Amino acid sequence: MTVLLGCCGYRCDQCPAYKANLRTHADRVKVSEDYRKYYDYEIEPENVDCDGCLHTREAPNPNCPVRPCAFGRGVQTCAECDDFGCAKLQQTMNAIKPIAAKHAQNMSAEEYDRYIRPFVTEERLEKLRRSPNAE
């Protein structure tokens, strides 16, 4: 699968809610249950279906502060932005940290790779800043 990054550096292609990762209704049910378990986020299985923030008109997360900013600045990812590391990006990058701290020790490696790793973006964005064709 091709690497697909969100504006904030999320690996959309690795996200469990990404459309290409959903093969059956059972996949959607599992993601719905796990989003509730890990993120305390309620989403009905029939609504689990994302194209990634760069490939859809509507924001997958209407509360995301990064996407409208990146679109407004004409950058594909925050790695390209002159204000890299701004408060909006920090808010998004930091959102996964308490979730990882709370759940990482009780997750299998597969669950960690599925529900935490795609959303750990700081190193990924720094690498992109150094070498724009890296990811």
Secondary structure, DSSP 8 states (H G I E B T S, - for coil): ----B-TTS-BGGG-TTBGGG--SHHHHHHHHHHIIIII-----GGG--B--TTS-SS-SSTT-SHHHHHHHHT-SSGGG-TTTT-HHHHHHHHTHHHHHHHHGGGS-HHHHHHHTGGG--HHHHHHHHH-TT--
